[in-house]
Amino acid sequence: MNSCSRETLQEQEKTIGIGWRMIDTMRPQILVTNDDGIFAEGLTALRDALSAVGEVTVVAPERPRSASGHAITLHKPLRMERVRMPWGGEGYAASGTPSDCVVLGIYSLMPHCDLVVSGINLGPNLGEDLTYSGTVSAAMEGAICGRPAIAVSVADYEKPDYGFPARFAAKLARQVLDHGLPPDIVLNVNVPNLPEEEIMGVAITRQGKRRYEGRVERRQDPRGRDYYWLGGEVIQDIDGEHSDGEAVREGRISVTPIHLDLTSYAVAKTLEQWEL
């Protein structure tokens, strides 16, 4: 798909209409989404910070879609509605998944898009949780659409402070816009829930291990029928050096470059020796 490629633009035009508003095409065009829903506090903080970097368009799920992974909607129609946002502006609430929101934003709303930023997620996205995360998957969808993309999470579920993570996201966004990213690369960012003066720096990390114990809990309803809760406690001691989890535990911001190519080239060479 290339319906919103830069080549289709009239670059000499300074402003163009998108839906209900006019945007300044001289500023970077940033698509913001999340998986916690369009009225989530983290999204508002992210939008506010990124507004100093570029022209922000918000397209986010109409309700929380955490742990939705990279699901996209193929078998029913999607809807988008303009809604009044907490900061006084407007955004688009979509009926689909976080990945749907990115596709809708890029191919239906924005004449061109320079950057996709997803977040700020309530809670960390570390280790294998990346495969479940709607926040990270939305950024991955941005990369699939050919845009540089960032996923941002704050590593706390109870009393997160989104102020510093949003400011860091804006700083990183400027760097990405200035320097670019290789194709099919996403930056997965996890920020400790600490005051800015207690942050111990930034670590470029690898994806760690995040295993769980007691993942399935069986219960019974009042009629004696079994039902199940998925969850479990995280095992925190298997991340290893230079991992995203280790960095966050040490009070550092974790920035992990992840790519869409899931091929294990080393194992592929082994399989070539099999008698298949």
C-alpha positions as CSV (number, residue, x, y, z in Angstrom):
1,M,0.0,0.0,0.0
2,N,1.3,3.4,-0.9
3,S,-1.7,5.7,-0.7
4,C,-0.1,8.2,1.6
5,S,3.4,8.2,0.2
6,R,5.2,11.5,0.3
7,E,5.3,11.5,-3.5
8,T,1.6,12.1,-3.7
9,L,1.8,15.4,-1.9
10,Q,1.9,18.9,-3.3
11,E,5.0,19.8,-1.3
12,Q,4.7,23.5,-2.1
13,E,1.4,23.8,-0.2
14,K,1.9,25.0,3.4
15,T,-1.5,23.9,4.8
16,I,-4.1,21.3,3.9
17,G,-7.3,20.1,5.3
18,I,-7.6,16.8,7.2
19,G,-11.1,16.1,8.5
20,W,-12.2,19.0,10.6
21,R,-9.0,20.9,10.8
22,M,-6.1,22.4,8.9
23,I,-2.6,21.2,9.5
24,D,0.8,22.8,8.7
25,T,2.7,20.5,6.3
26,M,5.9,22.4,7.1
27,R,6.0,20.6,10.5
28,P,6.7,16.9,10.9
29,Q,3.5,14.9,10.8
30,I,3.2,12.5,13.8
31,L,0.5,9.9,14.3
32,V,-0.1,9.0,18.0
33,T,-2.0,6.0,19.2
34,N,-2.1,3.5,22.1
35,D,-3.8,0.4,23.5
36,D,-5.2,1.9,26.7
37,G,-8.0,3.8,24.9
38,I,-8.3,7.3,23.5
39,F,-9.0,8.9,26.9
40,A,-6.0,7.4,28.6
41,E,-3.9,9.8,30.6
42,G,-0.7,8.5,29.0
43,L,-1.9,9.3,25.5
44,T,-2.8,12.9,26.6
45,A,0.6,13.4,28.1
46,L,2.3,12.0,24.9
47,R,0.2,14.2,22.6
48,D,1.0,17.3,24.6
49,A,4.7,16.7,24.6
50,L,4.9,15.8,20.9
51,S,2.9,18.9,19.9
52,A,6.2,20.8,20.5
53,V,7.9,18.5,17.9
54,G,5.4,18.4,15.1
55,E,1.8,18.3,14.0
56,V,0.0,15.5,15.9
57,T,-3.0,13.5,14.8
58,V,-4.5,11.1,17.4
59,V,-6.2,7.9,16.3
60,A,-6.7,5.5,19.2
61,P,-9.1,2.7,20.2
62,E,-12.4,3.8,21.6
63,R,-11.9,1.5,24.6
64,P,-8.9,-0.2,26.2
65,R,-7.4,-2.9,24.0
66,S,-4.4,-4.0,26.1
67,A,-2.7,-7.3,25.3
68,S,-4.4,-7.3,21.9
69,G,-1.2,-8.1,20.1
70,H,-0.9,-7.4,16.4
71,A,-4.5,-8.2,15.7
72,I,-6.1,-6.4,12.7
73,T,-9.8,-6.4,11.8
74,L,-10.7,-8.1,8.5
75,H,-14.2,-9.5,8.9
76,K,-16.2,-6.5,10.0
77,P,-16.2,-2.8,9.2
78,L,-14.3,-0.3,11.2
79,R,-15.7,3.1,12.4
80,M,-14.0,6.3,13.5
81,E,-15.6,9.2,15.3
82,R,-14.2,12.6,16.2
83,V,-14.2,13.1,19.9
84,R,-13.4,16.0,22.2
85,M,-10.1,15.3,24.0
86,P,-9.1,16.2,27.5
87,W,-6.7,18.9,26.3
88,G,-9.5,20.6,24.4
89,G,-8.6,19.5,20.9
90,E,-10.1,16.6,19.0
91,G,-9.0,13.1,18.1
92,Y,-10.3,10.1,16.3
93,A,-11.8,7.2,18.3
94,A,-11.7,3.9,16.3
95,S,-13.6,0.7,16.9
96,G,-10.7,-1.5,16.0
97,T,-7.4,-2.6,17.5
98,P,-4.2,-0.4,18.0
99,S,-2.8,-1.8,14.7
100,D,-6.1,-0.9,13.0
101,C,-5.7,2.7,14.3
102,V,-2.3,3.0,12.6
103,V,-3.6,1.8,9.3
104,L,-6.7,4.0,9.5
105,G,-4.5,7.0,10.4
106,I,-1.9,6.6,7.7
107,Y,-4.1,5.5,4.8
108,S,-7.4,7.4,5.6
109,L,-6.5,10.6,7.4
110,M,-2.9,11.8,6.9
111,P,-1.6,12.9,3.5
112,H,1.8,11.9,4.8
113,C,3.1,10.6,8.1
114,D,6.7,11.1,9.3
115,L,6.5,9.2,12.5
116,V,4.3,6.9,14.5
117,V,4.4,7.0,18.3
118,S,2.4,4.6,20.4
119,G,1.8,5.0,24.2
120,I,2.4,6.0,26.8
121,N,1.4,2.5,28.0
122,L,0.3,1.9,31.6
123,G,2.8,-0.6,32.7
124,P,6.1,-1.9,31.2
125,N,6.4,-3.8,27.9
126,L,9.5,-6.0,28.5
127,G,10.8,-9.3,27.3
128,E,8.3,-11.6,25.7
129,D,5.5,-9.2,26.6
130,L,6.3,-7.4,23.4
131,T,4.5,-10.2,21.5
132,Y,1.2,-9.5,23.4
133,S,1.5,-5.7,23.6
134,G,-1.0,-3.7,21.6
135,T,1.3,-0.7,22.2
136,V,4.3,-2.3,20.6
137,S,2.2,-3.9,17.9
138,A,0.9,-0.5,16.9
139,A,4.4,0.8,16.4
140,M,5.3,-2.4,14.5
141,E,2.3,-1.6,12.2
142,G,3.8,1.8,11.6
143,A,7.1,0.2,10.5
144,I,5.2,-2.2,8.2
145,C,3.6,0.9,6.6
146,G,7.1,2.2,6.1
147,R,7.2,4.8,8.9
148,P,9.7,5.1,11.7
149,A,8.0,4.1,14.9
150,I,8.4,4.3,18.7
151,A,6.5,2.5,21.5
152,V,6.7,4.1,24.9
153,S,5.7,2.6,28.3
154,V,6.0,3.6,31.9
155,A,7.1,0.8,34.2
156,D,4.3,1.1,36.8
157,Y,0.7,0.1,37.0
158,E,-0.4,1.8,40.3
159,K,0.6,5.5,40.3
160,P,2.4,6.3,37.0
161,D,3.8,9.7,36.4
162,Y,3.6,10.4,32.7
163,G,5.3,13.8,32.7
164,F,8.9,12.7,32.3
165,P,8.2,9.7,30.0
166,A,6.4,12.1,27.7
167,R,9.2,14.6,27.7
168,F,11.7,11.8,26.9
169,A,9.5,10.5,24.1
170,A,9.5,14.0,22.6
171,K,13.3,14.2,22.8
172,L,13.6,10.8,21.2
173,A,11.1,11.7,18.5
174,R,13.3,14.7,17.5
175,Q,16.3,12.4,17.2
176,V,14.4,9.9,15.1
177,L,13.1,12.7,12.8
178,D,16.6,14.1,12.5
179,H,18.5,10.8,11.9
180,G,15.8,8.4,10.7
181,L,15.6,4.6,11.4
182,P,16.5,1.7,9.2
183,P,13.5,0.1,7.5
184,D,11.4,-2.3,9.6
185,I,12.9,-1.1,12.9
186,V,10.9,-0.1,16.0
187,L,12.2,1.5,19.2
188,N,10.7,0.0,22.3
189,V,11.1,2.4,25.2
190,N,10.4,1.6,28.9
191,V,10.8,4.4,31.4
192,P,11.1,3.7,35.2
193,N,8.4,5.4,37.3
194,L,10.9,7.7,39.1
195,P,11.4,11.4,39.4
196,E,13.5,12.8,36.6
197,E,16.4,13.5,38.9
198,E,16.5,9.8,40.0
199,I,16.7,8.4,36.5
200,M,20.2,6.8,36.1
201,G,20.5,7.5,32.4
202,V,19.5,5.8,29.1
203,A,20.6,2.2,28.2
204,I,20.4,0.7,24.7
205,T,19.2,-2.7,25.5
206,R,18.2,-6.1,24.1
207,Q,14.9,-7.8,24.6
208,G,15.1,-9.8,27.8
209,K,13.2,-12.8,29.3
210,R,9.9,-12.3,31.1
211,R,8.5,-15.6,32.3
212,Y,5.4,-16.1,34.5
213,E,4.5,-18.5,37.2
214,G,0.9,-19.7,37.9
215,R,-0.4,-18.4,34.6
216,V,-3.9,-20.0,34.8
217,E,-6.2,-19.7,37.8
218,R,-9.3,-21.9,37.8
219,R,-12.4,-20.7,39.7
220,Q,-16.0,-21.6,39.9
221,D,-19.1,-19.5,39.3
222,P,-22.2,-19.6,41.5
223,R,-23.5,-22.4,39.4
224,G,-20.5,-24.6,39.9
225,R,-19.1,-24.2,36.4
226,D,-15.4,-23.6,36.0
227,Y,-13.9,-20.4,34.6
228,Y,-10.3,-19.3,34.2
229,W,-8.2,-16.1,34.8
230,L,-5.0,-15.8,32.8
231,G,-2.2,-13.9,34.6
232,G,0.5,-15.0,37.0
233,E,3.5,-13.5,38.8
234,V,6.5,-12.3,36.8
235,I,9.9,-14.1,37.4
236,Q,12.2,-11.1,37.4
237,D,15.6,-12.8,37.8
238,I,16.2,-14.3,34.3
239,D,16.7,-11.2,32.1
240,G,20.4,-11.2,32.0
241,E,22.9,-8.5,31.3
242,H,22.1,-5.6,29.0
243,S,18.4,-6.5,28.9
244,D,15.4,-4.2,29.0
245,G,14.3,-5.5,32.4
246,E,17.7,-5.1,34.0
247,A,17.9,-1.5,32.8
248,V,14.5,-0.6,34.2
249,R,15.3,-2.3,37.6
250,E,18.5,-0.2,37.8
251,G,16.6,3.0,37.2
252,R,17.6,3.5,33.6
253,I,15.5,4.2,30.6
254,S,15.5,1.1,28.3
255,V,15.6,1.7,24.5
256,T,15.4,-1.5,22.6
257,P,15.6,-1.6,18.8
258,I,13.5,-4.4,17.5
259,H,12.9,-5.5,14.0
260,L,10.1,-7.2,12.0
261,D,12.3,-10.0,10.6
262,L,11.7,-12.9,12.9
263,T,13.9,-15.3,11.0
264,S,16.5,-17.2,12.9
265,Y,19.3,-17.3,10.3
266,A,21.5,-19.6,12.4
267,V,18.8,-22.2,12.7
268,A,18.0,-21.9,9.0
269,K,21.5,-23.0,8.2
270,T,21.1,-26.0,10.5
271,L,17.8,-26.9,8.9
272,E,19.5,-26.9,5.5
273,Q,21.5,-29.9,6.7
274,W,18.4,-31.9,7.5
275,E,17.1,-34.6,5.1
276,L,13.8,-32.9,4.3
